[in-house]
Amino acid sequence: MNTRSIGFRVVSWYAGWLCAVFVIFGAFIYWQLAHYLETSLGASLSRRANQIAELLTSAGGNVDAKTLATEINERYAPERSGRFIRVASGGALLYVSGKPLDASFDPAGVRLPPVPTPHEMLRNEMEPDWKPLLVETLVCQAGDRSFVIEVGASRAPIQTVLQQMMLPLALGLPAILVIAILGGYALVRRALTPVGVITRTAERISSHNLGERLPVPPTDDELQRLSEALNRMITRLNESFDYTRRFLADASHELRTPLTVIRGELENAVGAPGLPAATRDSIGSVLEEVDRLARIVEGLFALSRLDAGEAQTERVRFDLGELAMTTTEQMCLLAEDKGVSLSRAISRGVTVEGDRARLKQVVVNLLDNAIKYTPAGGTVTVAVCVTDGRAWMGVTDNGMGIPADALPHLFERFYRVDKARSREMGGAGLGLSIVKAICDAHDGKVRVESEPDRGSCFSVELPLAAARAETAEETTKASEGN
């Protein structure tokens, strides 16, 4: 037997905890029952002592031993009920009950209460020749006399009930342990059977056959969810491999072209005997390509930093509406040059937390794309509000729109819907990738809705700063509670 296996450890822990819970529960029930029975008996004795005290008080303390004995015997019959009753006053014994019918104790052997005697006390009397006795002592004042009243009863019935309870507890523990071990072993063995199948299948999967998937047992439990999660992970890995290969190819292509142009133009400039107008044009062309290359490299650098988790070097609270308003005003000149009007529906007081510069880059990229792909006379609308407890920002245009088949790939790096037109407009296919990376780093989401020739709407959702603070406070309280 492999003592380090999951099955052995699960069964051992299961049986051990069940045994501990059973023992603790049994001990708790035993203690509660003993406490309840003793408390109930003590309350009964206290009521009887108070009744005798009322009898003495009603007589004003003027009662002789014979009358008292008659009253107690007629009302309470201590010998038949198995009770012990003793009444004393001024050190003189006025009444003591006889031996009970079951001979469980001897009233003459019961010790006197301590002196001075408390007003009310409950004590146990233990003598080797008879069963334990529980005695309630009550001191009362009747007239000018003080009486000490003692009422007792044997604890034998309590011990009998507790002993009868111990038998099923002692027999039940081993039976429950055996059933728990056998049942736990059968359940664990059956539950872990599909794990072997999943393990063997997983060992066959490599980077060359990521299209293969693990078997999913239809059990609707953690094992099924694990298999489904692993299959989704394999899918993501497959997509990551494809994406990486595509990214490297696109990056090589995008960087190769401007570098080739730069080299060719510089060679032409060097070979020219002077600096005629043609050479100046060539140098201008080189500068354009250098600018394009700089933007690509800057985008790649930004993405690399975002991938490395450096998206929020400065985490502060700020008003997203104010940020969107000032950024929109700064982009007005670009919109005017294009003949596009900017419309705003921005609510103030939408507080978020994060890197202000990075989130401004989101607004700039979305506005820049909207203005670029909106024809003259079109309108771009920027909106900020709170919806469903989250900060929402939308950039809507009525431009050319995006084909439906391009929407799933829109946030991929270097992806461009119309490569020729994007190149003319200076795009490299990195702007939306940067937007998505920044939103992901801020626990946000970016979505797009678009129809060809009708326009597009890019929306960004971010957690509100208040929601972040409440979550952090709840986490802190939970940690302090633990």
Rosetta blueprint (number, residue, H / E / L):
1 M L
2 N L
3 T L
4 R L
5 S L
6 I H
7 G H
8 F H
9 R H
10 V H
11 V H
12 S H
13 W H
14 Y H
15 A H
16 G H
17 W H
18 L H
19 C H
20 A H
21 V H
22 F H
23 V H
24 I H
25 F H
26 G H
27 A H
28 F H
29 I H
30 Y H
31 W H
32 Q H
33 L H
34 A H
35 H H
36 Y H
37 L H
38 E H
39 T H
40 S H
41 L H
42 G H
43 A H
44 S H
45 L H
46 S H
47 R H
48 R H
49 A H
50 N H
51 Q H
52 I H
53 A H
54 E H
55 L H
56 L H
57 T H
58 S H
59 A L
60 G L
61 G L
62 N L
63 V L
64 D L
65 A H
66 K H
67 T H
68 L H
69 A H
70 T H
71 E H
72 I H
73 N H
74 E H
75 R H
76 Y H
77 A L
78 P H
79 E H
80 R H
81 S H
82 G L
83 R E
84 F E
85 I E
86 R E
87 V E
88 A E
89 S E
90 G L
91 G L
92 A E
93 L E
94 L E
95 Y E
96 V E
97 S L
98 G L
99 K L
100 P L
101 L L
102 D L
103 A L
104 S L
105 F L
106 D L
107 P H
108 A H
109 G H
110 V L
111 R L
112 L L
113 P L
114 P L
115 V L
116 P L
117 T L
118 P L
119 H L
120 E E
121 M E
122 L E
123 R E
124 N E
125 E E
126 M E
127 E E
128 P L
129 D L
130 W E
131 K E
132 P E
133 L E
134 L E
135 V E
136 E E
137 T E
138 L E
139 V E
140 C E
141 Q E
142 A E
143 G L
144 D L
145 R E
146 S E
147 F E
148 V E
149 I E
150 E E
151 V E
152 G E
153 A E
154 S E
155 R L
156 A H
157 P H
158 I H
159 Q H
160 T H
161 V H
162 L H
163 Q H
164 Q H
165 M H
166 M H
167 L H
168 P H
169 L H
170 A H
171 L H
172 G H
173 L H
174 P H
175 A H
176 I H
177 L H
178 V H
179 I H
180 A H
181 I H
182 L H
183 G H
184 G H
185 Y H
186 A H
187 L H
188 V H
189 R H
190 R H
191 A H
192 L H
193 T H
194 P H
195 V H
196 G H
197 V H
198 I H
199 T H
200 R H
201 T H
202 A H
203 E H
204 R H
205 I L
206 S L
207 S L
208 H L
209 N L
210 L L
211 G L
212 E L
213 R L
214 L L
215 P L
216 V L
217 P L
218 P L
219 T L
220 D L
221 D L
222 E H
223 L H
224 Q H
225 R H
226 L H
227 S H
228 E H
229 A H
230 L H
231 N H
232 R H
233 M H
234 I H
235 T H
236 R H
237 L H
238 N H
239 E H
240 S H
241 F H
242 D H
243 Y H
244 T H
245 R H
246 R H
247 F H
248 L H
249 A H
250 D H
251 A H
252 S H
253 H H
254 E H
255 L H
256 R H
257 T H
258 P H
259 L H
260 T H
261 V H
262 I H
263 R H
264 G H
265 E H
266 L H
267 E H
268 N H
269 A H
270 V H
271 G H
272 A L
273 P L
274 G L
275 L L
276 P L
277 A H
278 A H
279 T H
280 R H
281 D H
282 S H
283 I H
284 G H
285 S H
286 V H
287 L H
288 E H
289 E H
290 V H
291 D H
292 R H
293 L H
294 A H
295 R H
296 I H
297 V H
298 E H
299 G H
300 L H
301 F H
302 A H
303 L H
304 S H
305 R H
306 L H
307 D H
308 A L
309 G L
310 E L
311 A L
312 Q L
313 T L
314 E L
315 R L
316 V E
317 R E
318 F E
319 D E
320 L H
321 G H
322 E H
323 L H
324 A H
325 M H
326 T H
327 T H
328 T H
329 E H
330 Q H
331 M L
332 C H
333 L H
334 L H
335 A H
336 E H
337 D H
338 K H
339 G L
340 V L
341 S E
342 L E
343 S E
344 R E
345 A E
346 I E
347 S L
348 R L
349 G L
350 V L
351 T E
352 V E
353 E E
354 G E
355 D L
356 R H
357 A H
358 R H
359 L H
360 K H
361 Q H
362 V H
363 V H
364 V H
365 N H
366 L H
367 L H
368 D H
369 N H
370 A H
371 I H
372 K H
373 Y L
374 T L
375 P L
376 A L
377 G L
378 G L
379 T E
380 V E
381 T E
382 V E
383 A E
384 V E
385 C E
386 V E
387 T E
388 D L
389 G L
390 R E
391 A E
392 W E
393 M E
394 G E
395 V E
396 T E
397 D E
398 N L
399 G L
400 M L
401 G L
402 I L
403 P L
404 A H
405 D H
406 A H
407 L H
408 P H
409 H H
410 L L
411 F L
412 E L
413 R L
414 F L
415 Y L
416 R L
417 V L
418 D L
419 K H
420 A H
421 R H
422 S H
423 R H
424 E H
425 M L
426 G L
427 G L
428 A L
429 G L
430 L L
431 G H
432 L H
433 S H
434 I H
435 V H
436 K H
437 A H
438 I H
439 C H
440 D H
441 A H
442 H L
443 D L
444 G L
445 K E
446 V E
447 R E
448 V E
449 E E
450 S E
451 E E
452 P L
453 D L
454 R L
455 G E
456 S E
457 C E
458 F E
459 S E
460 V E
461 E E
462 L E
463 P E
464 L E
465 A H
466 A H
467 A H
468 R H
469 A H
470 E H
471 T H
472 A H
473 E H
474 E H
475 T H
476 T H
477 K H
478 A H
479 S H
480 E H
481 G H
482 N L
